[in-house]
């Protein structure tokens, strides 16, 4: 799975790794970005898709 990150977010992560300035918050901005993308587009469309709704109906029976 590949995820597109804005250039600035990726650049900060790469720089911190190269400088060995890694802590628990290293991926916080990347996580926020991915959550926002999932919340706003593909995941919502997936939940409303006929394929997903059909699967839910089959699982309930």
Number of C-alpha atoms within 10 A of each C-alpha: 2 4 9 10 14 10 8 9 14 14 12 14 18 13 12 13 13 10 9 9 10 13 9 6 9 15 15 11 15 18 13 11 17 14 12 11 15 13 12 11 10 11 13 12 13 12 12 11 11 11 11 13 13 11 10 12 10 9 8 7 5
